[in-house]
Amino acid sequence: MNPDIDMQISIILEAYRTFPTSIADAVFGTPEFGEALSHVRRTTVSLGNPSITFDRKRLHDTISGALDSSEEQTIDAEDGSKWQIGMTIIGDQKRVFLYQQGGKKSLLPDYWYLSPVDSDRLSGLDGTLGHIDGDEHIQNWRAKISSSRLNDEDVSLFEKELMLLPEIVFENIQAGVSRGETPTSTLAPTEFRYYERLVGKRTTEAATIDYLQGGASAHAAQQYKQKGLEGLKNALLLSSHPKMADVLHSLQPSNEDVRALFKWLAESGDRFSQVGGFEWGVRMLEHLPELERPLISIAEQIKADDPRSPNGRLKQLATLVSFIDGGLAHAGTSRDAPPFWRRMGVIAQASLIERAFIASGLETNATREWKGSGRGQYFYIQTLVDLRTEPRWLPDFLEPEQLKAEFSGRLVGAAAANANKIKSSKLRELLIEENESGLDVAPKFYPILSSLRRSLLPCWAV
């Protein structure tokens, strides 16, 4: 090794650790810096299971060659072993695979952005990024990828950009949680624009109601227009406020999409989306009476939640919100945004993780270890600081008992407002009629609810 090069790399790494994240990313995260640094260091990438390490530039060039040719390409790993990279067609996409002579072939991630073929890059671009309007970063990447194959340093930056897309983050969480390998940066991204893509951009709105009618409404409309049913699921991530039901109702989706959405909600939906979906669904019972079945299922699931269970869904949700919000507070993300917008993004991310857990079949007690991550104190302090501008929410209001009361109250309130549309005796028994088998909207162990209008989150969010 060259001692001068080692010294340069050591100085760069120490500077990166010393500077604040915003400055470090602005300086060290540019293509110019990456290209300059490439002259004094080699970057490696690990692939396969068990992992094999390759020189990054050589790997990218080899993958590009495989995508452009029907012939397999040979590449040397860092340990001197020889590997083959080839191309195959899955559906209508070109994919690359890796194997050693006589070994099992491993399918690699979709490297469409390394293809030298313009049409392949454009189809991959549309399939991954869609037609996202008004996002300067995405439009810049679209222009760059449309014109040519990405170079080595651009690939690194583009892969970081992909990790700021909620759809990609969801896929990575779903793939990682089952292996116990999902890093904190994936579970709780700290970049501001990630949350703009998750819940929509805020402009001048100073209150939640204004935002729901502005940025959130525009975000939901764009999601449904671009992604159909999946867009509706994305819009439901904003269901921390009951008025989101008004936004969803204004989208006027097809009956087919509505039926599919509520089937998914009842079977695999996160709790906030289920509650928001219920508030919307009871409005449509007159012309879609078949929604009663999934609505009953949602109500029964909420009723069965035990807030005292250490491994229950409510405990998991409270832990996730505290974990994510504490991370944003520690990183200083959205420091200039109003608390209501940050909380909406935090709850949306917690709900996204909950969906990934459900899809992966992960036990809820897998979140126990996060309680000792040290983020709880940042969440607690940040919430107290928020009281200066939005004095409606105390840290203790995130307790599972309060979430139980919040969800129950919202379901009962939605049912009461649409009582004439509910014909199902079971749904009326659960939410309208006074009986012992219905939802308990004011548990005896949490009497504070009655003084907070039976619905806590709308109170702090308005």
N, C-alpha and C positions, 0 to 999 in steps of 0.2 A: 504493500500500500504506500501511496505517496503521502508523506507527513504533511505537506503543504495543503493538499486537497482535504485530508482529514481535519486539519485545523479550520479550513473554510467552512466545511460542513458543520463542525461543532459550533462555530460562531453563529451560523445561520439558525441552527436549532435552538440555541440559547436565546437568540433574539426573538424567535417565534414564541417561545415560552414566556418571555418577559413582557412583550407588548400586549396591550389589551386586544381581545379577539377581533374587534372591529378594525383596528389598525393592522393587525397581523394579516387578516384575510385580504384587506385592501392592497397590501404591499406584496405579500407572498403568494396570493392566489391569482395573480395575473399571468396571462400567457407569456409575457415578456420575461418575467422572473423565472417561470418554469423553464423556458428555453435557455436562459443564462445559466441556471442551476444545472441543466443537463450536461453542461461541459465539465462539471466537477463531480458529478455523481451519476451512478446508474440506478435506475428504479426497477424493482422486481415485482412480479405478480405471482400469486399462488393459485393454482387451479386443481380441480379434481378432488377425489376422495379415496385414499388419503392425498393431501395436497402436495403438488409438485411445483417448484419455483422456476420461473422463467424470467429472462430479461424482458422488460415491458415493451420496449420498442421493437425488438425482434419478434415478440409474440404478436403484436398488432400487425406488423408487416406480413407475418405468416398467415394470420387469419384473413387479412385482406386478399392475399393470394389464393387462399382456399375458396373464398366467396366468389372469386373471379374465374375459377378454373374447376373443371371436373376432376382434376388430378389431386391426390392427397399431397400435402406438404410435410416435410420433415423439419423438426426443430429440436435443438439440444437444450435440455434442462440445465439448471445451474450445477447439478451434481454430475453432469456428463452423460446422463442417460438420454437416449434418443426416443422421440415421440412423434406420432403422426397426427396431423390435423386435417380433417376432411370436411366436405360440405354435403348436406343432405336437405331434402325438401320435406317440410312438415306443414300440411295444409297448403297454403300458397306462399309460405315463407322459407327463405334459405336460412338454415341453421348450421353451426359448425360443431364438430365432435372431436374429442381428444382420446387417443389410446396409445398404448405401448404394444409393440409387436406381440401378438398372441393374447393380449389382454382384452378386457371388456371395454367397450366404447362408452365414454361419458359425454352426454350432451352438455354443451357449454351455454352460458347466457347468450341472449340474442344480441349479436354484435352487428346489427344492420347498419349502424353508423360508420362501420369500417369498410363497407362495400365500395368498390370503385365504380359500381354501376349506379348512375343517377336515379333511375327508376326504382331500384331497390331501396335506396336511401330515402326517397320521397315517400314510398309506401310505408316504410318503417316509421318515418317521422309522423305521418298522419295516424298510424295505428297506435303510437305511443303517446304523442302529445295532443292529438286531435287538432281542432282548429280553435286554439285559445286566442281570444281577442283581447287586446289591451294590455298584454303582458310583454313589456319591453325585452326582458331577458329571453323569453321563448321566441319572440320574433327575430332577435339577433341570431339565435342558434338556428332557426329555420332558414334564414338567409345563408348562413355559413355552410350548413349541411347540404342545402340545395345546390350550392355552387361546386363543392368538391368534397372528397373524403377528408375526414378530420385527421390532423397530424397527431403525433404522440402526446404532446402537451395538451392539445385541445380535447383529446379523448378523456384525459384525467379531469379536466374542468367540466366537460359535458356530463360525465358520470356523477359528479357532485351535484350538478343541476337536476339530474334525474331524481336524486335523493330528496329534492325539494318538491316533488309532485306527490300529492296524497295517494294516488292510485299505486305508484311505485312503492311508497312507504308501506302501504297496506300489504302488498304482495311480499315485501321483505319481512315484515312482522309475522305474517302468516307462515312463511317458510322458516323463520328463525325461532319462533317461540316454542315450536315442537321439539327443537334441538337444544333449547336453552341457550342459544347463542346470539340473541338479538341485543345489540349494543344500545346503551342509553341514547346515543345520538339518533338512532333510528326510532326508538320509542317516543322520544320527546325532542324533536328538532327545535333548535333555538333561533333559526333564521326567520326574520320577520315576514318575508315574502311567502314562506311556506304557509303561514296562517292566513295570509291574504288569499291564497289559492284554496284554502280549506273552507273559509267562511265568507269570502268576498272582501273587496276593498272598501275601506271607509274613507269618505272625503271630509265633509264638514259636520256630519251627524254627531250630536252631543248626547243623545239619549237612545236607548235601545229601540223604542217605538219608531223614531225617525230612521234609524239604521235598517230596521226590518222593512220599512217602506222604500228605502233607497238601495244601499249596497247589497243587503241580503236578498232582496227581491230580484235585483238584476242578476246576482250570482245564481239563484235558483233557476231563473228563466234560462240563463245560458247553459246551465248544467243539463236541464231537460232537453233543450233544443239540440245540444251536441251529442248527448249520451243516452237519451231516452230513459228506460227503466233504471239504468245505473245512475243516471243524473238525478232521478227522484230520490234514490237512496242517499246520494251525496247531499242533496238539499235537506234531507231529514236530520243530518248531523247538527243542524242549527236549532234543534227542537228544545233547547234549554229554556226557551220562552214560549208560552202557549199561543201567542199571537203569530207564531210561525205557521200555524194552521191556516191563517188567512192568506199567507203568501202561497202555500201549497195549493189551496183551493183556487187561487187565481190563475194557476198554470193550466187548468183545464186539460189534464192528460187524458188519454184514451181509456175507455173502460177496461180494455185488455191489460194495459200497463198498471192500472189501479188494482185489478184482481191479483196480478202477479206480485205487486208490491206488498199487499197485505198478507198474502200467503207467506212471503219471505219474512215479513215482520213477525208474524206469529211463530215461525219456526226458528229464525236465526237473527232476529233484530236485537240491537242493543236496547237497554232500558229507556234512555231518553228518546230514541227514535220510535220505540213502541208507544210511549206516552204521546208524543207529538202526532204520530200516525193515528192514534185513537181519537184525539181531539179533532182531527180532520175527517176520519172515517165516519163518525156518527152523523156528520152533516149529510152524507151521501146515501144513507140507508133507504131513503124513499125510492131512489131509482137503482140502487145496487144493494138489495136486501141480502145478497149472499155474503156481504161483508160482516154480517153478524157473527158468523162462525169464528173468523180470526179475531174479531174484537172481543168475543167471549174468552178466547184463549189468552189474549193479552191481559185482560182484567184478572183472570185466574192466576196468571203468572205473577202479576203485581201483588195480588192478595197473598200468595204463598211465600213471597220473599220474607225471610227472617232477618231483621236488622241486627240481631244479636249474634248471628252466626259468624264466626271468624273467617269462614271460607265462603260466605255467601256473595251473591252478585252485588249487593249494596255496599258491602265492605270493600269489595274489589273496586267498585266504581269510585268510592270516596278516596281510596288509596291512590288510584290513577290520577284523579284530579289534583290531589295534593302534590303528587310526585311531579306532574307536568308543570303546574303553576309555580311550584318551588324552583324548578329548573329555569323557567323563564325569568323569574325574579333574580336568581343568581347570575344569569347571563345578561340581564338588563334589556332583554328583548321586549319590544313594544312599550318601552318606558314612557314614550310620549303619547301613546294611545290611551283612550279612556278605559277604566277598569272593565266596563261592561263588554267592550269589544275583545279584550284579552281573555276574559272569562268565557266568552262564547267560543273563542278559538280553543281554549284549554279543554272545555267540556266536549267539543267536537272531536278533538284528538283522543281524549279518553274513550269516547264512544267508538271511534275507529279502531282503537286497540281492543276494546271489548268485542267488537265484531270479529276481529282476527282470532281472538281467543276462542270464540264460539265456533268459528269455521275450522279451527285446528283441533277442536275437542280438548283443549287444555284445561286442566283443573284450576279452579279459581285460587287455590292456596298457593299457586306459583308466584303470586304477588307479595307474599309475606316478607320476603327478603328486602323489598323496596322500602319498607317502613323504617329500616335502619340505614337508609341511604344518606340521611342528613338533609334532605330537601324539605322535610316537614317544617323545620324552623323558618326557612325562607318563605314558604307558603304562608305561615302564620303571621310573620312580620309584614309581608307585602299586603296581606288582607287588611291589617290594621292601618297601614299607610293609605290604602284605598279609601278608608273612611273619611279622609279629608275632603274628597271630591264626590264620593258616592256613599253616603252614610246609611247604607241599607243592608249590608251583609257582614256578619261577624264570622270569624274562622270556625267557631263551633257549629255554625249552621250547615256544615258539610257532613255532620255525623250521619251514619247510616239510618238512625231513627228519623232524622229530619227528612232524608231523601225518601224514606218510606211514606211519611206523611205528605210530602210534596207530590209524589206520584199518585197516591190515593186521592188526594184532594183534587188534582187536575182531572183525573178520570171521572170522579163524581160530579165535578162542576160541568164537564163537557156533556155528561149524560143528562144532567138536569136541564141544561140549555137546549137539549134536543130530545126531550122526553117524548114528545108527540111522534117522533120518527122511530122510536125503539119499540118493536113489536115482540121481540124475544122475551119470554118469561124469565129465562135464565139471566139475561143481561139486566133486566129490570130488578131482579132479585139481588144481583151483585151490586148495583150502583144507584138504584132509585128507591126501592122499597126499604123501609126500616125493619131490619131483621138481623139476627145474629150471624147469618151466613154472608152478609154483605161486607164490603170493604170498610175497614175502620179508619175514618179520616182523621180522627183525633185520638191516637193511642194514649192510654192513661199514663204511660211512662214518659210522655213528651207534651205536657199541657201547654207549653209556650205557643203551640201552633195556632190556637184560637185567637191570640192577640196579633198574629201576623197574617190575618185574612185567609187562613187555610192554604195559602199557596206561596211558599217562600221565594223561590227563584224569580217568579214574575215581580215580586216585591223589590228585590235588589236590582233587577234588570231594567225596570221602567225608567 
